[in-house]
Amino acid sequence: MTPSRNSDDTTGKSGRRDELLAIAAGLFADRGVRATTVRDIADAAGILSGSLYHHFDSKESMVDEILHQFLDDLFGKYREIVAAGLGSRATLEALIVTSYEAIDASHSAVAIYQDEVKHLVANERFSYLVERNTEFRDLWVSVLEAGVADGSFRSDLNIELVFRFMRDTVWVAVRWYRPGGTLTAHTVAAQYLAIVLDGLSDPSAAAAAPKTTAALSN
């Protein structure tokens, strides 16, 4: 069956829309949302500024769509992981791997979110960002609490401190991680998990090492 012309037109418009969003995301991530103008985006896309308004009614609409696509995909995966009923450690590992995969696949969107969220939430249009932050915290904290309760994690953990540490150290990777570089998202995630869950010290080396003055004084 031959596709209708309208179908072709729709596909073409959708493809062009995605292309414009990708260009805008790169500019927003590099320069910041406030410093990037509609003309900047149009120039980078090789079109007139007025032509951009055929696809988006404002710069904010583009930011909104970029963040919605990124967050909808990320939280959809998070919810699937939690619903899978894995053990606490396996669930936490999957959440971390998925987070690094998101940094790799949606690098510009993550950078925009990290840099702009404090400014964007002042706009009612972006109120959903507060809701997503709350869901993120509740989800990760519940996994940590479950791990302490079932013995997967240490009982002396300060859950709030651990959550903040993991949240900040995972997502700050967008500052230095470069998609397509020598380090893959899975390599970074594996190293991160090894450090966080198993520590830096080699257990055999730690056992053979002389005790510190502090340890001897106890």
ChimeraX attribute file (.defattr): number of C-alpha atoms within 10 A of each C-alpha:
attribute: neighborCount
match mode: 1-to-1
recipient: residues
	/A:1	3
	/A:2	4
	/A:3	7
	/A:4	9
	/A:5	9
	/A:6	9
	/A:7	10
	/A:8	11
	/A:9	11
	/A:10	12
	/A:11	12
	/A:12	12
	/A:13	14
	/A:14	13
	/A:15	12
	/A:16	14
	/A:17	17
	/A:18	13
	/A:19	13
	/A:20	20
	/A:21	20
	/A:22	18
	/A:23	17
	/A:24	26
	/A:25	26
	/A:26	18
	/A:27	20
	/A:28	24
	/A:29	20
	/A:30	14
	/A:31	12
	/A:32	16
	/A:33	20
	/A:34	11
	/A:35	10
	/A:36	16
	/A:37	16
	/A:38	16
	/A:39	14
	/A:40	15
	/A:41	23
	/A:42	19
	/A:43	12
	/A:44	13
	/A:45	18
	/A:46	9
	/A:47	12
	/A:48	13
	/A:49	16
	/A:50	11
	/A:51	10
	/A:52	19
	/A:53	13
	/A:54	10
	/A:55	16
	/A:56	15
	/A:57	10
	/A:58	12
	/A:59	17
	/A:60	16
	/A:61	12
	/A:62	20
	/A:63	20
	/A:64	14
	/A:65	13
	/A:66	22
	/A:67	20
	/A:68	16
	/A:69	12
	/A:70	20
	/A:71	19
	/A:72	12
	/A:73	13
	/A:74	17
	/A:75	16
	/A:76	11
	/A:77	16
	/A:78	20
	/A:79	12
	/A:80	10
	/A:81	18
	/A:82	19
	/A:83	10
	/A:84	9
	/A:85	10
	/A:86	12
	/A:87	15
	/A:88	22
	/A:89	17
	/A:90	15
	/A:91	21
	/A:92	20
	/A:93	18
	/A:94	17
	/A:95	21
	/A:96	23
	/A:97	21
	/A:98	20
	/A:99	21
	/A:100	25
	/A:101	19
	/A:102	20
	/A:103	25
	/A:104	20
	/A:105	14
	/A:106	22
	/A:107	23
	/A:108	24
	/A:109	25
	/A:110	25
	/A:111	23
	/A:112	22
	/A:113	19
	/A:114	15
	/A:115	15
	/A:116	16
	/A:117	14
	/A:118	12
	/A:119	11
	/A:120	19
	/A:121	14
	/A:122	10
	/A:123	10
	/A:124	9
	/A:125	12
	/A:126	18
	/A:127	12
	/A:128	12
	/A:129	19
	/A:130	14
	/A:131	11
	/A:132	14
	/A:133	11
	/A:134	11
	/A:135	13
	/A:136	15
	/A:137	15
	/A:138	12
	/A:139	15
	/A:140	23
	/A:141	17
	/A:142	15
	/A:143	20
	/A:144	23
	/A:145	19
	/A:146	16
	/A:147	20
	/A:148	17
	/A:149	13
	/A:150	12
	/A:151	12
	/A:152	15
	/A:153	16
	/A:154	12
	/A:155	13
	/A:156	7
	/A:157	12
	/A:158	11
	/A:159	16
	/A:160	12
	/A:161	10
	/A:162	15
	/A:163	17
	/A:164	13
	/A:165	11
	/A:166	15
	/A:167	16
	/A:168	11
	/A:169	12
	/A:170	17
	/A:171	17
	/A:172	15
	/A:173	17
	/A:174	21
	/A:175	12
	/A:176	7
	/A:177	18
	/A:178	15
	/A:179	16
	/A:180	9
	/A:181	8
	/A:182	9
	/A:183	11
	/A:184	16
	/A:185	22
	/A:186	15
	/A:187	13
	/A:188	17
	/A:189	20
	/A:190	15
	/A:191	11
	/A:192	20
	/A:193	16
	/A:194	12
	/A:195	12
	/A:196	11
	/A:197	13
	/A:198	11
	/A:199	11
	/A:200	9
	/A:201	10
	/A:202	9
	/A:203	11
	/A:204	8
	/A:205	9
	/A:206	10
	/A:207	10
	/A:208	8
	/A:209	9
	/A:210	10
	/A:211	11
	/A:212	8
	/A:213	8
	/A:214	7
	/A:215	8
	/A:216	8
	/A:217	7
	/A:218	5
